[in-house]
C-alpha cells in the first residue's frame, strides 16, 4: 500500500507541475562566488520558513529561484497542493498546478545528466516539473517527510534551516479535496513574500 501511494504521489507530481515557455529563464541573480543564499518564505497566518539554497548542487535552479523571488514574482501566490507526510507545493501564478514564469530551466538531477547530491529528505526544497525534464519554471515544493524516491528525478536545491514547525502546521491544517493534494483556491496558504538574504 505504501509503495502504491509513493508511485501515485510521484506520478501526480510529474503531471501537475508548472510549464512555462520553453525559452530559458534569464539568469543573473546568484553567482558561484561562494556567497550563500537564504530564502525567507513568509506564509500568511503561519510564519516564516527559512531555506538555505545550495548553488553548488543546482546553480541554474538557484539562480532562477533567486531572480524570481527578488522580482516579487512569488508575492501573493499560494501553496495549491499539500499532502501531509509528503510535500507542499506552490509558486504557480494560476494557483492550480498549470502555470509558471516566462521561462523554463534545465533539470539539474541525475536522470537528466546532472550530478546533484541532494536527497529529498524532510525539509528539502525542490522544483516541480512536467514530464519534460527541462520544464521546471516557478513551482517548487518543500518535502514534509522523507521522500527519497524522488531523488534523481527532481532538482533539489536547498533545505529548511528554520521553520519546519511552520511546514508542519501548514500540512496539518490542509484539507485537500482529492488524493492529489488539491487545495481549494479560497483555502490555499498565501505566500506573502520570499525575501533573499546572503552570507559571505
C-alpha positions in Angstrom: 0.0 0.0 0.0 2.8 2.4 0.9 4.6 1.6 -2.4 1.4 2.3 -4.3 1.0 5.6 -2.5 4.5 6.6 -3.3 4.1 5.8 -7.0 0.8 7.7 -7.1 2.4 10.7 -5.5 5.3 10.7 -7.9 3.0 10.4 -10.9 0.9 13.2 -9.6 3.9 15.4 -9.0 5.0 14.8 -12.6 1.6 15.6 -14.1 0.6 18.6 -12.1 3.6 20.9 -12.2 4.3 24.2 -14.0 5.0 24.6 -17.6 6.3 28.0 -18.6 7.5 28.8 -22.2 10.4 26.8 -23.5 12.9 29.7 -23.6 15.4 29.5 -20.7 14.7 31.9 -17.9 17.0 34.8 -17.5 19.8 34.1 -15.1 21.6 36.9 -13.2 20.7 36.9 -9.6 23.0 34.4 -7.9 26.6 33.5 -8.6 29.3 30.9 -7.9 31.5 33.2 -5.9 31.0 31.5 -2.6 28.0 33.6 -1.5 25.4 31.6 0.5 21.8 32.5 -0.3 18.9 32.1 2.0 15.2 32.4 1.1 12.8 33.6 3.8 9.3 32.3 2.8 6.6 34.3 4.6 3.3 32.4 4.7 0.3 34.4 5.9 -1.2 33.3 9.2 1.6 30.7 9.7 5.0 32.3 9.9 8.3 32.2 8.0 10.2 29.2 6.6 14.0 29.9 6.1 15.7 27.9 3.4 19.4 27.7 2.7 19.9 27.4 -1.0 22.6 25.2 -2.5 24.1 26.9 -5.5 26.8 24.2 -6.0 24.2 21.4 -6.2 21.8 23.2 -8.6 23.2 26.6 -9.9 20.7 27.4 -12.6 17.8 26.3 -10.3 19.0 28.6 -7.5 19.7 31.5 -10.0 16.1 31.1 -11.3 14.5 31.0 -7.9 16.5 33.9 -6.5 15.7 36.0 -9.6 12.0 35.3 -9.4 11.9 36.0 -5.6 13.9 39.3 -6.0 11.5 40.4 -8.7 8.5 39.9 -6.4 7.1 37.1 -8.6 6.1 34.9 -5.7 4.4 37.7 -3.6 0.8 36.8 -3.2 1.0 33.3 -4.8 -0.1 30.3 -2.9 0.6 26.7 -1.9 -2.0 25.0 -4.1 -1.1 21.3 -3.4 -0.4 19.9 0.0 0.0 16.3 1.0 0.8 15.8 4.7 3.6 13.3 5.0 4.8 14.1 1.5 5.2 17.7 0.5 3.6 21.2 0.0 3.8 22.7 -3.5 3.4 26.3 -4.5 4.6 29.1 -6.8 2.0 28.8 -9.5 0.5 32.1 -10.7 -2.6 30.1 -11.9 -3.0 28.5 -8.5 -3.8 25.1 -9.9 -0.6 23.5 -11.0 -0.7 24.6 -14.6 1.3 27.8 -14.5 4.8 29.1 -14.3 7.0 32.1 -15.1 8.0 33.2 -18.6 10.8 30.7 -18.8 12.0 27.2 -18.0 15.3 25.8 -16.7 17.3 22.6 -17.3 16.5 19.9 -14.8 19.6 19.6 -12.6 19.2 16.0 -11.4 20.9 12.7 -12.2 18.4 11.2 -14.6 18.9 14.4 -16.7 22.7 14.1 -16.7 23.4 16.4 -13.7 25.2 15.3 -10.6 23.0 16.7 -7.8 24.0 15.2 -4.4 20.9 16.4 -2.5 18.4 14.0 -1.3 14.6 14.6 -0.8 14.6 14.3 2.9 12.4 16.2 5.3 12.9 20.0 4.7 14.4 19.8 1.3 13.2 22.3 -1.3 12.9 21.1 -4.9 11.5 22.1 -8.2 8.2 20.7 -9.6 8.0 20.0 -13.3 6.0 18.2 -16.0 7.1 15.0 -17.8 9.7 17.1 -19.7 12.9 17.1 -17.5 13.7 20.7 -18.6 10.2 22.1 -17.8 10.7 23.5 -14.3 9.8 27.1 -14.1 8.5 28.7 -10.9 6.7 26.0 -9.0 8.6 24.5 -6.1 7.8 22.1 -3.2 9.1 21.6 0.3 9.4 18.0 1.5 7.3 17.3 4.6 8.6 13.8 5.3 11.5 11.9 3.7 10.6 11.2 0.1 13.9 9.8 -1.3 12.1 8.0 -4.1 12.2 11.5 -5.8 16.0 11.5 -5.8 17.5 11.7 -9.3 14.1 12.8 -10.8 13.7 16.4 -9.4 16.1 19.3 -8.8 16.5 19.7 -5.1 18.2 23.0 -4.4 18.3 23.6 -0.7 17.0 22.8 2.7 15.0 24.4 5.5 17.1 25.7 8.3 14.3 27.2 10.4 10.6 27.0 10.3 9.8 23.3 9.8 7.2 23.8 12.5 5.5 26.2 10.0 5.6 23.5 7.3 4.2 21.0 9.8 1.4 23.5 10.7 0.5 24.1 7.0 0.4 20.4 6.3 -1.6 19.6 9.4 -4.2 22.3 8.6 -4.6 21.4 4.9 -7.8 19.8 3.7 -7.2 18.5 0.2 -10.2 17.6 -1.8 -8.6 14.7 -3.6 -5.8 12.2 -3.4 -3.5 14.6 -5.3 -3.4 17.1 -2.5 -5.5 19.8 -4.3 -6.4 22.6 -2.0 -9.5 24.8 -2.9 -8.5 28.3 -4.0 -10.0 30.0 -1.0 -8.1 27.8 1.4 -4.7 27.9 -0.2 -2.0 29.3 2.2 -0.7 32.6 0.8 3.0 33.3 0.2 3.2 36.9 1.3 6.8 37.2 0.1 10.0 35.4 -0.5 13.0 37.5 0.7 16.5 36.6 -0.4 19.4 37.2 2.0 23.1 36.4 1.6 26.0 35.4 3.7 29.6 35.8 2.5 
